[in-house]
């Protein structure tokens, strides 16, 4: 999503992004750190939910991507990002409106802490640079 947004922000004069689907953006790097941590613990079994910390809509996420990318010099222009309802952007996959996960059990078996998604986005953009 981040790379697609960056590309579209360079190519388009404005974007429309869904505002009414809520979740937690999660950097693959933080998920990999958590998986590595529990892989080293042979007694940990079960099904766990892991995400970075915080809450955002796709719209919130797109706004943050543009703000941080402009700050870091990854984008050279700001474009309008318009909030739209999910019904205005039909997709083959039906997505839940509210997809936050209870990650308390994942937190209880790992020493890896959840970091706020916007901080993780900033680190991810630093790596892209």
N, C-alpha and C positions, 0 to 999 in steps of 0.2 A: 504494500500500500504506500509506504513512504517513497519508494523509488518511482512509482507510478505518479503520485502526486507531484513530486519534483519535476518530472518530465512534463506533465500536463501544465504545471504552473509556468514553465518556460514556453510552451507551445500555444496556450490559449489566452484569450483576453479576459475570461472569467470562468469560474467553475461552480457547479452546483453539487453540494454534498449533503448526504442524508443526516438529519438532525435528531431523528426520533428512534434510533437504535443505539442502545447504551451498552458499553462493555469496558474492558480494560486493555488498552494497547500493551503488547508485551514484546519485548526485544528477544529474538531467538537466543542471543548470547546469555541473557539472564536465565532463560529456561534451561539452556545447556549447562550452566553452572549448577543449577539446582539438581538436574538429572545426574550430573557427575558426582555431586555430593551424596545423593542417596544410593548411587551405584556402588559406592565405597562402603556402604553399610549393609552387610549381608542379611541382617535380621529385619530389614525394612521390606515389607510386602504390602500389596494392596493397590487400590486405585486412588490417585490423588489429583487434585486440581491445583494448578500453579499459574499465576499471572503476576505481572508487575503490580505495584500498588496504585490505587486511585481508580477513577471513573471518568469516562469520556464518551461522547457520541462520535460518530465518524466526522461530523462537522467540526467538533472541538479539536479532534486529532489533526484534521487538515489545517485549521487555523494555526495550531502550534507548530506544525511542520513548516508552514510558510514563515511564521515569525522567527523561528530559530534558524531556518535556512538563510533568511535575509541577514540576520545578525552575524552569521558565520561566513557570509559571502558566497554561499552555494547558489543563491538566486540573485539576479540583478534587477528584478522588478517585482513590485507588489501588484497582485490582481485581486479583484473582488471575488470573494468566496460566498456563495449564496446558500443559505440553509433550505433544504427541501424535505418534504416528508418521504418516507420509504415508498409509499404508494406511487409516487411520481417517478420512481426509478426501479421498475420491475426487473427482477433477476430470476434465473432458473432455480436457484436455491432459496427456499423460504428461510428467512433469518428471524430469530427471536427479537422482540423489542428490547428486552432486558436480559442480558446474558452475563451478568456478574456471577462469579463462582465463589463458593465458600472454600477458602484455601487454608483454613485453620488446621486441618489434619496434615496438610503438606508442610506447614510451618512447624508443626510439633515434631516432625521427624528429621528436620534439616537445620543446619547452622547457617544456611544462606538466607539472608533477609530479603524481604520484598522492598524494592526501591521504586519510588514514584515514577510512573511511566514517562512523565515529561523530562525528568533527569536522564532516564535511559534513552529517550529519543535524542537528547543532546549528545550523549556519548556515541550513539549510533551515527549521527551526522558527522561528528568529529572523525570517526573511522572512515566514513565515505570520502572525506576531504583527503 
